[in-house]
């Protein structure tokens, strides 16, 4: 629907589709993504000029969206310690333990403008089969003696879009350095080790992401290099990255 509409509307007009339930969602690598009622599900259309900071570093979009989802919760007064985090390149996690949502970005370059379709979904209110944001709030209330209220999917979609707009403005003005401190604050990879090439490959330490959004790792004796995601091969539990 949005793919057909996005070229027909004025550039300054925002466009978002929100689903209460999703039965034909797509994940990375052609994976099917099923989402029941209780998840925040939406596809957002934005335009980015090719000759801009973000237009020259378009892979950063997925990182900005992941960060916006996390900040949509953790920027609410009182909710700062809810342990929601980003996992490179495009996942939302509870701590470093469990996936709670994801982001999928498709881009089309028309002349000098990127038309970006951002699909994002995260579990707000379903305790099964894993965990949801409101479970994390309940857990925090119990442990800290607080009375934070449960959040709703529509509230968090609205907050995510608002935060994303601010992050894009900051990135366009200041480039990666304008957003990376905030991204690192919430990501799960600090100090983590991974293996390169294969499960028996050399060990390397994750040090950050480069100017184009790719992961940087430090292999002893070889310095820092950038690696790319390869399908679903970067699995934090297997500690495996396959560089291209």
N, C-alpha and C positions, 0 to 999 in steps of 0.2 A: 504493500500500500504506500509506504513512505517512499520507496524507490521510484514509484510512478509520480508521486506528488512533488518531490523535492525540486525538480527542475521547472515546475510550473509556478512556484510561489516567488514573491519578491525576496531578494537576498536578506533583507532586514527582518523578515518574518520567521520567527522560531517555529519549529515543527517537531512534535514528539508524539509517539504512539505508546499507550500504556495498556498492558494486558493484565487482567485479574488472574487468568490461568493460561498457561501456554502448553500446547501439545505438539507443536512442530518446530520447536526451537532448535538452533544449530550451535554446536560448540566448535572448538578448534579441531582441525583434522577431520572434519565431517562428522564428528560425534553428534549424536542426538541429545538434546537437552530438554528434559521434561520438568515442568515447574507447576506445582499445584497451587491452589488458593493459599494465600499467606506469604507469598514471595513478592518482592518489588521487581517488576518486570517492565522494561521499556526500551524503545529504540528512539534515539535522538538524532536529528539531522543538524549539522553545523557546517559552516563554510569557513575555510582557512585560505588566505592568499598564499600562493606559491612562494612569492618573494617576501616572506616574513620569517621571523625567528622560528615559529612553529612549522611553517610551510617547508622550511629547509630541514626540519628534523621531525618529520611526520610520525615516526614510530613512537614518539613521546606521548602521543594522544592517549594510548592505552594506559600509560603510567599515570597521566593526569586524571583519567576517569577512575582508576582504581583508588587513587589518593582521595578523590572527591567523595567516593562512597564511604571510605573510612572516616574522613573529616565530617561527613554529614551527621555522623553519630558523635564523634569525639570532640566536635567543636560546640556541642550543646553544653551550657553550663551545668556542671554536676556529672556529666557523662564522659569526662575526659579520660577516665581510667578504664572504661569498658575495653577489653582486650581484643579489639578488632584491628587487623593489620593487612598490609599489602604483601603479596608474594609476586616477585617478578616472573613473567612479564605482565600477567593480566588476571591474577586471582585475588580474591578477598578471603582472608583466613581468620579463624579464631586462634590467637596466639600463633604458634607454628605447628598446631596440632590438627586442624580440621578445616577443610574448605567450606566456605559459607556463601560464596558467590563468585561471579566471573564477569569478564568484559570481552566483547568481540567487536573489532573495528574493521569496517570496510571503507576504502577510499576510492574515489573516482576523480581524475584530474580533467577538468574541462577548461581549455585555454590556460588561464593562469590562476584558476581557483580550484582548490580541493573541495569536493563535496564528500563529507564524512558521515557515515551512518554508524552510530555507536549503539550497540546492544549491550545492556547491562542488566544483570539479575542477581538478587541476593536474598537469602532466606531471613525473613523478618519474624515469622510467627509459627514455624513448623518445628516441633521438637524432634520429629522423626523425618528421615532415618538417621540424621546426625545431631545437629544443634542449630539454634537460630539466635538472632540478635537479642530477642526478648528473653531467651534462656540466659544469655550472658548478663543481662540486666538483673534478672532474678537472682542469679548466682552472686553478683556483686552486692546487691541489697542484703542478702543473707550474710555474706562475709563481713561487710563493712557497716551493717546496721543502718543502711540508708533506705529511702522510700522513693527511689526513682520510678517514674511511670513507664509502662510499656510504650513502645513506639509503633507507629502505623506505617504501612508501605507507602501510602500516598504522601505522607509527611516526608519520608526519607527520599523518595524520588524527587520531590520539589527541592529539598535541601541539597541533594547531590547535584542537580542541574545548576543551582545558584552558586555552589562552591566551585563547580567546574568552570563556570563563566569567569569567576575571579581568578582561578588558576591560569586559565588561558590568557587573560589580560596581563598577569604578572609575567608569564613566559614570553609573551610578545614584547614586553618592555625590557625584561632583564635576561632572557634566555634561560638555559638549564639551571644556572646558579640561583635563579630566583625561586625555584621550587624544590631543588634537590635536598636542602636541609630538612624541609618538612617531609619529603618522601622518605628519607633515611630514618627520620624519627619514628615512622610507623612501619618500616619494612621488617621482614622476619629473618633477613640473611646476614646480619652483622656478625662477623667472625666465623661464619660457617665454612666448612670445608666441602669440596666437591671433587669428583674424579673426572678427568678429561678423557675423551675418546671412547672409553669403555669402562665397564665396572672394575676392570683390573688396571685401568690407566693411572697416570701420575696424579698425585694429590695437588690441589690448588686451593687457595683461600679467596673467597669473594671479597672484593674491596669496594665495589660501587657500580655505577653505570656511567657510560661515556657520554659524550656530547650528542650522540645520536640515539641514545636509549638502550644500547646493547650492554650486556653484563660484562664487567671487568673482573678478571681473576688474576691472581698472582701465583705463578708456579715457581717454586724455589729454583734459583739459578737462571731463570729465564725472564724475569721481570713481569710486567703487567700486560695482558692482552685482552682484547674484546672477543666475546663469544656470542653466538647467535642461538636463539631457540630453534630446535629442530623437531617440529611436530609436538608431541607430548613427551619428548625424551628427557626434559629437565624435571626430574622427580626428586623433591627434597628428601624423601625417605630413602631413595636409592643413592642419593648424592652423585648424580650422573649428569654431565653436560656433554653434548656432542657438538663440537664446533664445526662450522662450515668454512 
